[in-house]
Amino acid sequence: MKLDKKAGLLLVTGVVIIGGLLYWLFLEKTSLEYYGEFPNTELKTIEGETYSFTESTDKVRLVEFLFLNCPDVCPTTTVKMQWLQEKLKEEGLFGDKVEFVMITFDPERDTVERLEEYAKNMSLDRSGWVIIRDEEEKIKEVTGALNYFVQEQGDFIIHTTKTYLVDEEGNIRAQLGMGEEFNEEEALKQIKTLLR
C-alpha cells in the first residue's frame, strides 16, 4: 500500500510527537534525585502488623519521623501532609497510589492510644496513613541507616528536620524539609512526577 506525501508526513509527525511525549514523561520522572534505598527494617504498625518498605510496593510513600511532644516542626509537617492528603484524595490517588508513613522515635511516650488520638485530631485518613511504633532499637536501625540525627534531652528530642519521598521500588527520590521548610506544593508536584 502506497502512502502519499501528506499521509507520510502526518505519520512521521505523529511518531515524533508520541516519541517526544514519552521521552519527556520518562525524563521528568527520572529527573528526581536518587538518594539510595530506604532502609528495609521490618517495623510494627500501631495495629501490630509488620511493615516493610520493599514488600509494600506499587505505592509512592511520603515518610515523616516525629515525636508527639514536639512543639513545632512535627505537628506543622503533619498539618501540611494532611493538606496533601486532601489534594491527593480529590484526584483518587490517596491510599491507592500514595500512602503516608509516620514513624515515632519516642515509642515510650508515644503510646498506641496517643498516636490514635493524634491521628484523629489531625483528621488523618487512615486508609492512606501507616503509623509505625516499634521498639526504640528498631527505629534506631532506620534512623542510623539514614544518618537521621535523634538525641533525647529530657522531655525534648533534637532531631533532623527531614521527610523522605520514596518511590514504588523503595528508593528515596526526594528529601524535603519539615515545619515551615516543608513545601507542600512542591511535594505534590514531586509525588505526581513519580506517579507518571
KATA-V304306 format. One line per field, one symbol per residue. ss: DSSP state (H for helix, E for strand, C for the rest). psi: psi as a letter, one per 20 degrees, with the letter a starting at -180 (. if undefined). A space follows every 50 residues. Layout:
ss=???
psi=???
//
This chain:
ss=CCCCHHHHHHHHHHHHHHHHHHHHHHHHHHCCCCCCECCCCCEEECCCCE ECCCCCCCCEEEEEEECCCCCCHHHHHHHHHHHHHHHHHHCCCECCCEEE EEEECCCCCCCHHHHHHHHHHCCCCCCCEEEECCCHHHHHHHHHHCCCCE EEECCEEEECCCEEEECCCCEEEEEECCHHHCCHHHHHHHHHHHHC
psi=ppprgggggggggggggggggggggggggiiqrpjrqppkpprpriijqp pphhhmrjqpqpppqrqhjpifhghgggghhhggggghhhjkhphghpqp ppopkmhghnrgghhggggghjlpoiijppopoaqhhghhgghghikopp ppnciqpprqnprpppahjjppiqorarchioohghggghghghi.
//
